[in-house]
Amino acid sequence: MDDRTRSLLGKSQQYLRSAAVLLEVGDYDSCVSRAYFAMFYAARAALLTTGTSVRNRRSVRSAFVERFVDGGRFPQHAAEVLHHAHDLQETADYAQQPVVEETDAEKVLSEAEAFIGSIDVLAQPRRSERARQSRAPSSSSPNAAEASAARTEPETSGDAANPGSEANDSEDSSPASKPGTDEDARAESTSST
């Protein structure tokens, strides 16, 4: 992951934390605004992983939907969540009085967390792939059969007990679908040139 992508993901996480604090203090309009912009920065980071550049702020949502939702890597729900959060953010930021209800703010924050979690997984496929390869037994190893048999037993490592660890990141708990290897290879070759 390059520095720009890492920086955008960091800002996304910072805004997500701010949104959670704003929810706790009852500032639902600001919570929704920060949650949307957390998603916005994560979407920009996702676009950078494919070498996709956007000219302006308004292009980010449409480029994200075209590249990742229409492209099949994220479900349609990801586009709906992003658009809904944007609509609420626009209303909340420009209304003269508070307009967002607590339940709406909670929902947007929860959806933003899942959205950003999916993009974190997408942005770090190399690290996840390296972890899988390092755990897989080598077929040239004389003890490969023993290692393979040992892998069929349930793992009780710290990763399984720690849901926040990167080895336990699961695409099933987020709106993202599993990244395709062909598209990952094209994205890597595009971003490295």
JOGIRA-V111147 format. One line per field, one symbol per residue. ss: DSSP state (~ for helix, > for strand, _ for the rest). psi: psi as a letter, one per 40 degrees, with the letter a starting at -180 (. if undefined). burial: I if it has 16 or more other ideal C-beta (glycine too) atoms within 10 Angstrom, else O. A space follows every 10 residues. Layout:
BEGIN
ss=???
psi=???
burial=???
END
This chain:
BEGIN
ss=__~~~~~~~~ ~~~~~~~~~~ ~~~~___~~~ ~~~~~~~~~~ ~~~~~~~~~_ ________~~ ~~~~~~~~~_ ___>_~~~~~ ~~~~~~~~~~ ~~~~______ _~~~~~~~~~ ~~~~~~~~~~ ~~~_~~~~~~ ~~~~~_____ ___~~~~~~~ ~______~~~ ~____~~~__ ~~~__>____ ~~~~~~~~~~ ~~_
psi=hidddddddd dddddddddd ddddeegddd dddddddddd ddddddddee ehiididded dddddddddd eediiddddd dddddddddd dddeieiheh iddddddddd dddddddddd ddefdddddd ddddehihee hdfddddddd eeihhfiddd egeeideehh ddeieiihhi dddddddddd ee.
burial=IOOOIOOIIO IIOOIIOIII OIIOOOIIII IIIIIIIIII IIIIIIIIII OIOIOOOOOI IOIIIOIIIO OOIIIOOIIO IIOIIIOIIO OIOOOOOOOI OOOIIOIIIO IIIIIIIIII IIIIIOOOOO OOOOOOOOOO OOOOOOOOOO OOOOOOOOIO OOOOOOOOIO IOOIIIIOIO OOOIOOIOOO OOO
END
